[in-house]
Amino acid sequence: MVPVRAGGGVGDFACQRLRRHWRPVAKGIRRFDRLSEAERHRLRIDIKTLRYAVELFEPL
């Protein structure tokens, strides 16, 4: 769990969560041509997770 600083709003929490989900996606994209089939599958799952988080926080 990513700690949220005291007094931080929902927007701060959303940014932290999105950043957390973005990191593995960015790492996978940078080395996409070297990923195995299993690693590409994991990347697809990570991208879906990021998409769901974006959709959850979109109204904010």
C-alpha positions in Angstrom: 0.0 0.0 0.0 1.3 3.4 -0.9 1.2 5.7 2.1 -0.8 8.9 1.8 0.4 11.9 3.7 -1.7 13.4 6.4 -4.0 16.1 4.9 -3.6 14.7 1.4 -6.8 14.7 -0.6 -8.4 12.1 -2.8 -6.5 13.6 -5.8 -3.2 13.0 -4.1 -4.2 9.4 -3.4 -5.3 8.9 -7.0 -2.0 10.2 -8.3 -0.1 7.9 -6.1 -2.1 4.9 -7.1 -1.9 5.7 -10.8 1.9 6.2 -10.5 2.1 2.8 -8.8 0.3 1.1 -11.6 2.2 3.0 -14.3 5.7 1.9 -13.3 5.5 -1.8 -14.4 3.7 -0.8 -17.6 6.5 1.7 -18.4 9.2 -0.8 -17.6 7.5 -3.4 -19.8 7.0 -1.0 -22.7 10.7 0.0 -22.6 11.8 -3.7 -23.1 8.8 -5.0 -25.0 10.9 -6.5 -27.8 12.8 -8.6 -25.3 9.8 -9.9 -23.3 8.9 -13.6 -23.3 5.3 -14.6 -24.1 4.6 -14.9 -20.3 6.1 -11.5 -19.6 4.0 -10.0 -22.4 0.9 -11.6 -20.9 1.8 -10.0 -17.5 2.3 -6.7 -19.3 -1.2 -6.9 -20.8 -2.6 -7.6 -17.3 -0.7 -4.6 -15.9 -2.1 -2.4 -18.7 -5.6 -3.5 -17.9 -5.1 -2.8 -14.2 -3.8 0.7 -15.1 -6.8 1.2 -17.3 -9.2 0.2 -14.6 -7.5 2.6 -12.1 -7.7 5.4 -14.7 -11.4 4.7 -15.2 -12.0 4.6 -11.4 -10.4 8.0 -10.8 -11.5 9.7 -14.0 -14.4 11.6 -12.4 -12.0 13.2 -10.0 
